[in-house]
């Protein structure tokens, strides 16, 4: 029998945070999935409110050919929605989507989504993520 001791650090105790961030970036690829799903929920909820048809192709990271499209919808209902109240799903994506459709720029939602995911994977975003989840790392930056 043998005993192996391992030093374990929180993100703020770790002597080399970059190793921890690198590990997360290389091994956890779906940190933006929650935001992506919330945007899709807002799109579907908006369609239920305003009717018509909708189609979309979106990703948490920028890619070619992304779009959000609504056609043959009730513009009066759209104008009556109070975007700041997040009336569709209760999340801030409702506001971006409603205002974007009113302005003829639904791609604003995608720009905001991509910006959010970029932040999530930034050093600051990952630091918050690690602290919020009480993650611990070994000396090589591997999540324990």
C-alpha positions in Angstrom: 0.0 0.0 0.0 1.0 3.6 -0.6 -0.4 6.9 0.2 -0.3 9.8 -2.2 -0.7 13.3 -0.9 -2.0 16.0 -3.2 -2.0 19.7 -2.5 -5.4 21.2 -3.4 -6.1 24.8 -4.0 -9.1 27.1 -4.6 -8.7 29.3 -7.6 -7.6 32.2 -5.5 -5.0 30.2 -3.6 -3.5 28.5 -6.7 0.0 29.6 -7.5 -0.7 29.6 -11.2 -4.3 30.4 -12.1 -3.5 30.2 -15.8 -3.1 26.4 -15.5 -6.5 26.2 -14.0 -8.1 28.4 -16.7 -6.3 26.4 -19.4 -7.7 23.1 -18.0 -11.2 24.5 -18.0 -11.0 25.9 -21.5 -9.6 22.6 -22.8 -12.0 20.3 -20.9 -15.3 22.1 -20.3 -16.8 23.2 -23.6 -20.4 23.9 -22.7 -20.3 26.8 -20.2 -22.3 28.9 -22.6 -25.0 26.2 -23.2 -27.3 27.6 -20.5 -27.3 31.1 -22.1 -27.9 29.5 -25.5 -30.8 27.5 -24.2 -32.3 30.6 -22.6 -32.1 32.5 -25.9 -33.9 29.6 -27.7 -36.6 29.6 -24.9 -37.1 33.3 -25.5 -37.4 32.8 -29.3 -40.1 30.1 -28.8 -41.9 32.1 -26.2 -42.0 35.2 -28.4 -43.4 33.2 -31.2 -46.2 32.0 -28.9 -47.0 35.6 -28.1 -46.9 37.1 -31.6 -47.8 34.2 -33.8 -46.6 33.7 -37.3 -43.6 31.6 -38.2 -40.1 31.6 -36.9 -36.8 30.0 -37.7 -33.3 30.2 -36.2 -29.8 28.9 -36.4 -27.7 30.0 -33.5 -24.6 29.0 -31.6 -22.9 30.1 -28.4 -19.9 31.0 -30.4 -19.9 33.0 -33.6 -20.4 30.9 -36.7 -21.4 31.6 -40.3 -25.0 31.6 -41.3 -26.5 32.4 -37.9 -30.0 34.0 -38.0 -33.2 34.5 -36.1 -36.2 35.1 -38.3 -39.8 35.9 -37.5 -42.4 36.3 -40.3 -46.1 36.9 -40.6 -46.4 37.9 -36.9 -48.7 40.3 -35.1 -46.8 43.6 -34.9 -49.4 45.1 -32.6 -48.8 42.4 -30.0 -45.1 42.8 -30.4 -45.4 46.6 -29.8 -47.5 46.0 -26.7 -44.9 43.8 -25.0 -43.0 45.6 -22.3 -39.5 44.4 -23.1 -37.9 45.6 -19.8 -40.3 43.4 -17.8 -38.9 40.3 -19.5 -42.4 39.1 -20.2 -41.6 35.9 -22.1 -39.4 33.8 -19.9 -38.3 36.1 -17.2 -34.7 36.4 -18.3 -32.9 39.3 -19.9 -32.8 37.6 -23.3 -36.5 38.5 -23.7 -35.6 42.2 -23.7 -32.8 41.8 -26.3 -35.1 39.7 -28.6 -38.2 42.0 -28.4 -36.2 45.2 -28.9 -34.2 43.5 -31.7 -37.3 42.4 -33.6 -38.9 45.8 -33.2 -35.7 47.4 -34.5 -35.3 44.9 -37.4 -32.1 43.6 -35.8 -32.5 40.2 -34.2 -28.8 39.7 -34.7 -28.4 41.9 -31.6 -29.3 38.9 -29.6 -26.5 36.9 -31.2 -24.0 39.6 -30.6 -25.0 39.8 -26.9 -24.9 36.0 -26.6 -21.5 35.7 -28.2 -20.2 38.5 -25.9 -21.6 36.8 -22.9 -19.9 33.5 -23.8 -16.7 35.3 -24.5 -16.8 36.7 -21.0 -17.6 33.3 -19.5 -14.4 31.9 -20.9 -12.3 35.0 -20.0 -10.0 34.8 -17.0 -12.3 37.0 -15.0 -15.4 34.9 -16.0 -13.6 31.7 -15.2 -12.4 33.0 -11.9 -16.0 33.8 -10.9 -17.2 30.4 -12.2 -14.6 28.7 -10.1 -15.4 30.7 -7.0 -19.2 30.3 -7.4 -18.8 26.5 -7.7 -16.1 26.1 -4.9 -13.8 24.4 -7.4 -10.5 23.0 -6.2 -7.4 22.3 -8.3 -4.2 20.3 -8.0 -0.8 21.9 -8.5 -1.0 21.2 -12.3 -4.3 23.1 -12.5 -6.5 20.0 -12.9 -10.0 20.2 -11.5 -10.3 17.9 -8.5 
